[in-house]
Amino acid sequence: MPVAARTSAFAALAFLGGVATVYAPVPTFTAVAVLFALGLWAFAGSRQPSAVGPKISQGARIKPRSTQVTRIVSGYLLLFWVGLIAPLAAYSPRTETNIGGSEGSPTNQVLITTFGLVGVLFLPAAIRRFNGAFQWLLALWILYLGWAGASLIWSISPTLTLRNFIAFVMVSVGCFGLGVGFYGSLPNGRDLFLRHVFWAGVLSALVILLPLPFRFQQYDLLDPAQRLDIGGNFSAYVTRPIMDVLLILAATSIMGVRRWLKRDWFWVAILVIPLLALKSRGPILWGMIALGIFYLFYKTSIRDRVLQASTLFMISVGTYIYYSENVLQTIIGPLVPVLTRGNVEATENLSGRIPLWEALVDQVWQHPWLGAGFAAFWSYENITQLGSSAVLGRASAHNGYLEELLNTGVVGFTILLTFCLGTLTVALRRARRGDPLGWLLFLFLVFYLMLNITNALTQEYFQPPFVIILMALGLMASGPATDPATSPRAAESPP
């Protein structure tokens, strides 16, 4: 069957599947979904050789034998992630902000505790394998944790500081133990790490997609002003993990360590649909910018520089035409309601972030050097004092850098920023030496730093983007790179 015919059939089924998602009742949706799946299978069934990536020998495709420990830890991580995301499947309405405890549910605390305890089991192996060249980064991170713990002395809310500090330490220990001691000790550790991240993103997408057909009467997804406004931290456990997986798929293909297969478009559809349903603008924007920065650093030949310069030129020309000819309502007018979720005025002030930041800048000067205490600023007293304008969905500065200044002051902010910039330097150095994991760590960290412009992630103890960064750094510090970022077998399968 010609490629054009398969592509046309695929596009038609995709259109029907999208229409059925919004309008059709559950039985009809199920039938169309089955046809859509069959079309995807037929479209991806042709195994034509790919021009991307190296030739893979048959012997290199043999998967390294899994050990009992690998199976147990993988099973635990699966249960751990399902425990975090399962409540989102209930589609419960968003409730009032849980003051001072965005992640303070007993279930989450138990899960985070087990995560740290599992990491402790691998600490001896992690200490033995840790590369001394990374000691200064580890020292910086310990210094930051020490400053966070010391802030208990002057914290305006010692209870919040103590609880979040303990949880932050548990997450750090879990990331270090698993990154260095578990993944770093396996011959296929890098491959396994990326596979775990990939399937975590797929599960996050499915927890939103699977209940969706039974909620058609509640949501009109074609209405730009409507989105799945559900309770729970879906930003942390759905949108950001999904964007991490999309970045991995794109970056590994660009680097040539993994072939882009036709069935990858199926995974992209599975991952993108929840982003459209949730209308998550920030992670998509920052993810695209992070991927652009990665491409700018990775592709350095004259031909690539010409392409990059041409793209920048076209964007500049388009921006000029946009502002000079006032094409907002004539060319891209239909997209404006979607991009602004039906509220242009709210989008102009970043959904209330700008007035919030103006109010919080004055608060920084109350404790400029020491801060209010690690994770302590959003206490009941402070929220009451700031008024309702301080709550945009939950108690947060909606800017990680401002949040850091509020809680740990200039000192804590400087230590954390030094750690991030140091990690970027190490990642680029390893990348320039031919280590693909260095490029991925660089991409993850740029994405994380971008996210913190409109989200406050630095003070939240379990944020998947930062957990991935710590684990990838630990995996890199487990010794010299002896295998590629993905194993040869992964070149023809998802990460």
C-alpha positions as CSV (number, residue, x, y, z in Angstrom):
1,M,0.0,0.0,0.0
2,P,1.6,3.3,-1.0
3,V,2.7,5.7,1.7
4,A,0.4,8.4,0.5
5,A,-2.6,6.1,0.7
6,R,-1.7,5.0,4.2
7,T,-1.1,8.6,5.3
8,S,-4.5,9.6,3.9
9,A,-6.3,6.8,5.7
10,F,-4.4,7.6,8.9
11,A,-5.4,11.3,8.7
12,A,-9.1,10.3,8.0
13,L,-9.2,8.0,11.0
14,A,-7.4,10.6,13.2
15,F,-10.1,13.1,12.2
16,L,-12.9,10.7,13.0
17,G,-11.3,9.8,16.3
18,G,-11.0,13.4,17.3
19,V,-14.6,14.2,16.4
20,A,-15.8,11.1,18.2
21,T,-13.9,12.1,21.3
22,V,-16.0,15.2,21.6
23,Y,-19.4,14.4,20.1
24,A,-20.0,10.7,20.0
25,P,-21.5,8.6,22.8
26,V,-19.4,5.9,24.5
27,P,-20.3,3.0,22.2
28,T,-19.7,5.0,19.0
29,F,-16.4,6.3,20.5
30,T,-15.3,2.8,21.2
31,A,-16.0,1.6,17.7
32,V,-14.2,4.6,16.2
33,A,-11.3,4.2,18.6
34,V,-10.9,0.5,17.5
35,L,-10.8,1.6,13.9
36,F,-8.3,4.3,14.8
37,A,-6.1,1.8,16.5
38,L,-6.3,-0.6,13.6
39,G,-5.4,2.2,11.2
40,L,-2.4,3.1,13.4
41,W,-1.3,-0.5,13.4
42,A,-1.7,-0.8,9.6
43,F,0.2,2.5,9.1
44,A,3.1,1.5,11.3
45,G,3.2,-2.1,10.1
46,S,5.5,-1.4,7.2
47,R,9.0,-1.9,8.6
48,Q,11.0,0.0,6.0
49,P,14.6,0.7,6.9
50,S,15.1,4.1,8.5
51,A,17.7,6.5,7.3
52,V,18.2,7.8,10.8
53,G,20.7,6.3,13.2
54,P,23.4,3.6,12.8
55,K,22.8,0.1,11.5
56,I,21.9,-2.3,14.2
57,S,23.2,-5.8,14.1
58,Q,21.0,-8.8,15.1
59,G,23.3,-9.7,18.0
60,A,23.2,-6.2,19.4
61,R,19.4,-6.4,19.7
62,I,19.5,-8.9,22.5
63,K,18.1,-7.4,25.7
64,P,20.4,-7.7,28.7
65,R,19.1,-10.3,31.1
66,S,17.0,-8.8,33.9
67,T,17.9,-9.6,37.5
68,Q,15.6,-10.2,40.5
69,V,16.6,-6.8,42.0
70,T,15.8,-5.0,38.7
71,R,12.3,-6.6,38.5
72,I,11.6,-5.8,42.2
73,V,12.7,-2.1,41.9
74,S,10.9,-1.7,38.6
75,G,7.7,-3.1,40.1
76,Y,8.0,-0.8,43.1
77,L,8.5,2.3,40.9
78,L,5.4,1.2,38.9
79,L,3.3,1.0,42.1
80,F,4.8,4.2,43.4
81,W,3.9,6.2,40.2
82,V,0.4,4.6,40.0
83,G,-0.1,5.6,43.6
84,L,0.7,9.2,42.8
85,I,-1.4,9.5,39.6
86,A,-4.4,7.3,40.4
87,P,-6.4,10.0,42.3
88,L,-6.4,12.1,39.1
89,A,-8.5,9.5,37.3
90,A,-11.5,10.4,39.6
91,Y,-11.7,13.8,37.8
92,S,-12.7,15.3,41.1
93,P,-13.4,19.1,41.0
94,R,-10.7,21.4,42.1
95,T,-11.1,22.5,45.7
96,E,-9.8,25.4,47.7
97,T,-6.1,25.7,48.2
98,N,-4.6,23.5,50.9
99,I,-2.8,26.2,52.8
100,G,0.9,25.5,53.2
101,G,0.6,21.9,52.0
102,S,0.3,21.5,48.3
103,E,1.8,18.0,48.7
104,G,0.9,17.3,52.3
105,S,-1.6,14.4,51.8
106,P,-0.9,11.4,54.0
107,T,-0.8,9.1,50.9
108,N,1.9,11.3,49.3
109,Q,3.9,11.4,52.5
110,V,3.9,7.6,52.7
111,L,4.9,7.2,49.1
112,I,7.7,9.8,49.4
113,T,8.9,8.0,52.6
114,T,9.1,4.7,50.8
115,F,10.9,6.3,47.9
116,G,13.6,7.5,50.2
117,L,13.9,4.2,52.0
118,V,14.3,2.4,48.7
119,G,17.1,4.8,47.9
120,V,18.8,4.1,51.2
121,L,19.1,0.4,50.3
122,F,21.3,1.4,47.4
123,L,23.4,4.0,49.2
124,P,26.4,1.7,49.9
125,A,26.6,0.8,46.2
126,A,26.1,4.5,45.3
127,I,29.0,5.6,47.5
128,R,31.3,2.9,46.0
129,R,30.4,3.9,42.4
130,F,30.3,7.7,42.8
131,N,32.8,9.5,40.5
132,G,35.0,11.9,42.5
133,A,34.8,14.4,39.6
134,F,31.2,15.2,40.7
135,Q,32.0,15.7,44.4
136,W,31.7,19.5,44.2
137,L,28.2,19.2,42.8
138,L,27.2,16.8,45.6
139,A,28.8,19.3,48.1
140,L,26.7,22.1,46.7
141,W,23.5,20.1,47.0
142,I,24.3,19.1,50.6
143,L,25.1,22.7,51.3
144,Y,21.6,23.7,50.0
145,L,19.9,21.0,52.1
146,G,21.9,22.2,55.1
147,W,20.8,25.8,54.5
148,A,17.2,24.6,54.2
149,G,17.5,22.6,57.5
150,A,19.2,25.6,59.3
151,S,16.3,27.8,58.3
152,L,14.3,26.0,60.9
153,I,15.9,28.3,63.4
154,W,14.3,31.5,62.0
155,S,11.4,30.0,60.1
156,I,8.0,31.8,60.5
157,S,6.4,28.3,60.3
158,P,8.7,25.6,61.8
159,T,6.1,22.9,61.2
160,L,6.0,23.5,57.4
161,T,9.8,23.9,57.3
162,L,10.4,20.6,59.2
163,R,7.9,18.6,57.2
164,N,9.0,19.8,53.8
165,F,12.7,19.6,54.7
166,I,12.4,15.9,55.8
167,A,10.5,15.1,52.6
168,F,13.1,17.0,50.4
169,V,15.9,15.0,52.1
170,M,14.1,11.7,51.5
171,V,13.6,12.6,47.8
172,S,17.2,13.5,47.4
173,V,18.4,10.3,49.1
174,G,16.0,8.3,46.9
175,C,17.3,10.0,43.7
176,F,21.0,9.6,44.7
177,G,20.6,5.9,45.7
178,L,18.5,4.9,42.7
179,G,20.5,7.0,40.2
180,V,24.0,6.0,41.2
181,G,23.4,2.7,43.1
182,F,20.6,1.1,41.1
183,Y,20.6,2.5,37.5
184,G,24.4,3.2,37.6
185,S,25.2,-0.4,38.5
186,L,23.3,-2.0,35.6
187,P,24.9,-2.6,32.2
188,N,21.7,-1.3,30.6
189,G,21.1,1.3,33.3
190,R,20.7,4.3,31.0
191,D,18.3,2.4,28.7
192,L,16.3,1.2,31.7
193,F,16.1,4.7,33.2
194,L,14.7,6.2,30.0
195,R,12.3,3.4,29.6
196,H,10.9,4.0,33.1
197,V,10.6,7.7,32.3
198,F,8.8,6.9,29.1
199,W,6.2,4.5,30.6
200,A,5.7,6.9,33.5
201,G,4.7,9.6,30.9
202,V,2.4,7.1,29.1
203,L,0.7,6.1,32.3
204,S,0.2,9.8,33.1
205,A,-1.5,10.3,29.8
206,L,-3.7,7.3,30.2
207,V,-4.9,8.4,33.6
208,I,-6.5,11.4,31.8
209,L,-7.5,9.6,28.6
210,L,-9.2,6.5,29.9
211,P,-12.0,8.2,31.9
212,L,-12.5,10.9,29.2
213,P,-15.1,9.0,27.1
214,F,-17.4,8.8,30.2
215,R,-17.2,12.6,30.8
216,F,-18.3,13.9,27.5
217,Q,-21.4,15.5,29.0
218,Q,-19.3,17.5,31.4
219,Y,-16.7,19.0,29.0
220,D,-16.8,20.5,25.6
221,L,-13.2,20.2,24.6
222,L,-13.7,22.2,21.4
223,D,-14.7,25.2,23.5
224,P,-11.5,27.3,23.9
225,A,-12.7,28.5,27.3
226,Q,-13.1,24.9,28.7
227,R,-10.5,22.4,29.9
228,L,-10.3,19.5,32.2
229,D,-10.3,21.6,35.3
230,I,-9.8,18.7,37.7
231,G,-8.4,18.6,41.2
232,G,-5.0,17.2,42.2
233,N,-1.6,18.1,41.0
234,F,-2.0,17.2,37.4
235,S,0.6,19.7,36.4
236,A,3.3,17.8,38.3
237,Y,2.1,14.2,37.5
238,V,0.7,14.6,34.0
239,T,1.7,17.6,31.9
240,R,5.4,17.9,33.0
241,P,6.2,14.1,32.8
242,I,4.5,14.0,29.3
243,M,6.7,16.9,28.1
244,D,9.8,15.2,29.5
245,V,8.9,12.1,27.4
246,L,8.2,14.1,24.3
247,L,11.6,15.8,24.7
248,I,13.3,12.5,25.1
249,L,11.7,11.2,21.9
250,A,12.8,14.2,20.0
251,A,16.3,14.6,21.4
252,T,17.3,11.0,21.1
253,S,16.2,11.0,17.5
254,I,18.1,14.3,16.8
255,M,21.2,12.8,18.3
256,G,20.9,9.6,16.3
257,V,21.0,7.2,19.3
258,R,17.5,6.1,18.5
259,R,15.6,5.7,15.3
260,W,12.3,7.5,14.9
261,L,9.7,4.8,14.0
262,K,6.3,5.2,12.4
263,R,4.6,3.9,15.6
264,D,6.2,6.7,17.5
265,W,3.5,9.0,16.0
266,F,1.0,6.8,18.0
267,W,2.8,7.5,21.2
268,V,3.0,11.2,20.4
269,A,-0.8,11.2,19.9
270,I,-1.3,9.5,23.2
271,L,0.9,12.0,24.9
272,V,-0.4,15.1,23.2
273,I,-4.1,14.6,23.6
274,P,-4.1,15.0,27.4
275,L,-2.1,18.3,26.9
276,L,-4.8,19.6,24.6
277,A,-7.6,18.4,27.0
278,L,-5.9,20.1,29.9
279,K,-5.0,23.1,27.7
280,S,-1.5,23.2,29.3
281,R,0.2,26.2,27.7
282,G,3.2,26.8,29.9
283,P,4.9,23.3,29.7
284,I,4.4,23.2,25.9
285,L,5.9,26.6,25.4
286,W,8.9,26.1,27.7
287,G,9.4,22.6,26.2
288,M,9.6,24.0,22.7
289,I,12.1,26.7,23.8
290,A,14.2,24.2,25.7
291,L,14.3,21.9,22.6
292,G,15.3,24.9,20.5
293,I,18.2,25.8,22.9
294,F,19.3,22.1,22.9
295,Y,19.3,22.1,19.1
296,L,21.2,25.4,19.0
297,F,24.0,23.9,21.2
298,Y,24.0,20.4,19.6
299,K,23.9,21.3,15.9
300,T,27.0,23.4,15.3
301,S,27.9,22.8,11.7
302,I,27.7,25.6,9.1
303,R,24.7,24.2,7.5
304,D,22.8,23.9,10.8
305,R,23.9,27.5,11.7
306,V,22.4,28.7,8.4
307,L,19.2,26.9,9.1
308,Q,19.0,28.3,12.6
309,A,19.8,31.8,11.4
310,S,17.1,31.5,8.7
311,T,14.6,30.3,11.2
312,L,15.4,33.3,13.5
313,F,15.1,35.6,10.5
314,M,11.7,34.3,9.5
315,I,10.4,34.6,13.1
316,S,11.7,38.2,13.2
317,V,10.0,39.0,9.9
318,G,6.8,37.3,11.0
319,T,6.8,39.3,14.3
320,Y,7.3,42.5,12.4
321,I,4.4,41.8,10.1
322,Y,2.2,40.7,13.0
323,Y,2.7,44.0,14.8
324,S,2.8,46.3,11.8
325,E,-0.1,45.0,9.7
326,N,-2.3,44.0,12.7
327,V,-3.0,40.5,11.4
328,L,-4.1,39.3,14.8
329,Q,-7.8,39.2,13.9
330,T,-7.4,38.3,10.2
331,I,-4.9,35.5,10.0
332,I,-4.5,33.9,13.4
333,G,-7.7,35.3,14.9
334,P,-9.3,31.8,15.2
335,L,-6.3,30.6,17.3
336,V,-6.5,33.5,19.8
337,P,-9.4,32.1,21.9
338,V,-7.5,28.7,22.1
339,L,-4.2,30.3,23.1
340,T,-5.9,32.5,25.7
341,R,-8.5,29.9,26.9
342,G,-11.2,32.3,25.9
343,N,-9.9,35.1,28.1
344,V,-7.5,37.5,26.4
345,E,-7.4,39.9,29.3
346,A,-6.4,37.2,31.8
347,T,-3.7,36.0,29.5
348,E,-2.2,39.5,29.1
349,N,-1.4,39.5,32.8
350,L,-0.3,35.8,32.8
351,S,-3.5,34.6,34.5
352,G,-3.0,37.0,37.4
353,R,0.7,36.3,37.9
354,I,1.9,39.8,37.2
355,P,-0.1,41.5,40.0
356,L,0.8,38.6,42.3
357,W,4.5,39.1,41.6
358,E,4.3,42.8,42.2
359,A,2.8,42.1,45.6
360,L,5.4,39.4,46.5
361,V,8.4,41.5,45.5
362,D,7.7,43.7,48.5
363,Q,7.6,40.6,50.7
364,V,11.1,39.6,49.6
365,W,12.4,42.7,51.4
366,Q,11.0,41.6,54.7
367,H,13.6,38.8,54.9
368,P,16.0,39.5,52.0
369,W,19.0,37.4,53.1
370,L,17.6,34.5,55.2
371,G,14.1,34.3,53.8
372,A,11.0,33.2,55.8
373,G,12.2,29.7,56.2
374,F,12.3,26.7,53.8
375,A,8.8,26.2,52.4
376,A,7.4,28.4,55.2
377,F,6.3,31.5,53.4
378,W,2.9,30.2,52.5
379,S,1.7,29.9,56.1
380,Y,-1.8,30.7,57.1
381,E,-0.8,34.0,58.5
382,N,0.9,35.2,55.3
383,I,-1.9,34.1,53.1
384,T,-4.4,35.9,55.3
385,Q,-2.2,39.0,55.1
386,L,-1.8,38.9,51.4
387,G,-5.5,38.3,50.7
388,S,-7.2,36.4,47.9
389,S,-4.9,37.8,45.2
390,A,-2.1,35.5,46.6
391,V,-3.9,32.3,45.6
392,L,-4.0,31.3,42.0
393,G,-5.2,27.8,42.3
394,R,-3.0,27.1,45.3
395,A,-0.6,28.9,47.6
396,S,2.3,29.6,45.3
397,A,4.4,32.4,43.9
398,H,4.1,30.9,40.4
399,N,7.7,31.7,39.9
400,G,10.4,29.4,41.2
401,Y,13.1,32.1,41.6
402,L,10.8,34.4,43.5
403,E,9.6,31.5,45.6
404,E,13.2,30.6,46.5
405,L,13.9,34.2,47.5
406,L,10.8,34.3,49.7
407,N,11.7,31.1,51.5
408,T,15.5,30.8,51.7
409,G,16.6,34.3,50.9
410,V,19.5,35.5,48.7
411,V,21.8,32.9,50.3
412,G,19.6,29.9,49.5
413,F,18.8,31.3,46.0
414,T,22.5,31.7,45.3
415,I,23.4,28.2,46.4
416,L,20.6,26.6,44.3
417,L,21.4,28.7,41.3
418,T,25.1,27.8,41.6
419,F,24.1,24.1,41.7
420,C,22.0,24.4,38.6
421,L,24.6,26.3,36.6
422,G,27.3,23.9,37.7
423,T,25.1,21.0,36.6
424,L,24.6,22.7,33.2
425,T,28.4,23.1,32.9
426,V,29.1,19.4,33.8
427,A,26.4,18.2,31.4
428,L,27.8,20.3,28.5
429,R,31.3,19.1,29.2
430,R,30.3,15.5,29.2
431,A,28.1,16.1,26.1
432,R,31.0,17.6,24.2
433,R,33.0,14.4,25.0
434,G,30.4,12.4,23.2
435,D,28.1,11.3,26.1
436,P,24.5,11.5,24.9
437,L,23.3,11.5,28.5
438,G,25.0,14.8,29.0
439,W,22.9,16.3,26.2
440,L,19.7,14.9,27.8
441,L,20.7,16.2,31.2
442,F,21.3,19.6,29.6
443,L,17.9,19.5,28.0
444,F,16.1,18.4,31.2
445,L,17.7,21.2,33.2
446,V,17.0,23.9,30.6
447,F,13.3,22.8,30.6
448,Y,13.2,22.8,34.4
449,L,14.7,26.3,34.6
450,M,12.2,27.5,32.0
451,L,9.3,26.0,33.8
452,N,10.2,27.9,37.0
453,I,9.5,31.2,35.2
454,T,5.8,30.7,35.5
455,N,5.7,27.8,38.0
456,A,7.2,27.5,41.5
457,L,8.9,24.1,41.5
458,T,12.0,24.7,43.5
459,Q,10.4,24.4,46.9
460,E,8.2,21.4,46.1
461,Y,9.9,18.3,47.2
462,F,8.7,15.9,44.5
463,Q,8.7,17.4,41.1
464,P,9.3,14.8,38.3
465,P,11.4,17.2,36.1
466,F,13.8,17.8,39.0
467,V,13.7,14.1,40.1
468,I,14.7,13.2,36.6
469,I,17.6,15.7,36.7
470,L,18.9,14.3,40.0
471,M,18.7,10.7,38.8
472,A,20.3,11.5,35.4
473,L,23.1,13.4,37.2
474,G,23.6,10.4,39.6
475,L,23.6,8.0,36.7
476,M,26.3,10.1,35.0
477,A,28.3,10.3,38.2
478,S,28.2,6.5,38.6
479,G,31.4,6.2,36.6
480,P,32.7,6.7,33.0
481,A,30.0,6.2,30.3
482,T,30.3,2.7,29.0
483,D,27.0,2.5,27.1
484,P,25.1,5.0,25.0
485,A,22.1,6.9,26.3
486,T,19.9,4.1,25.1
487,S,21.0,0.6,24.4
488,P,21.3,-0.6,20.8
489,R,18.0,-2.5,21.2
490,A,16.3,0.7,22.2
491,A,17.1,2.1,18.7
492,E,14.0,0.3,17.4
493,S,11.7,0.7,20.5
494,P,10.4,3.4,22.8
495,P,12.9,4.7,25.4
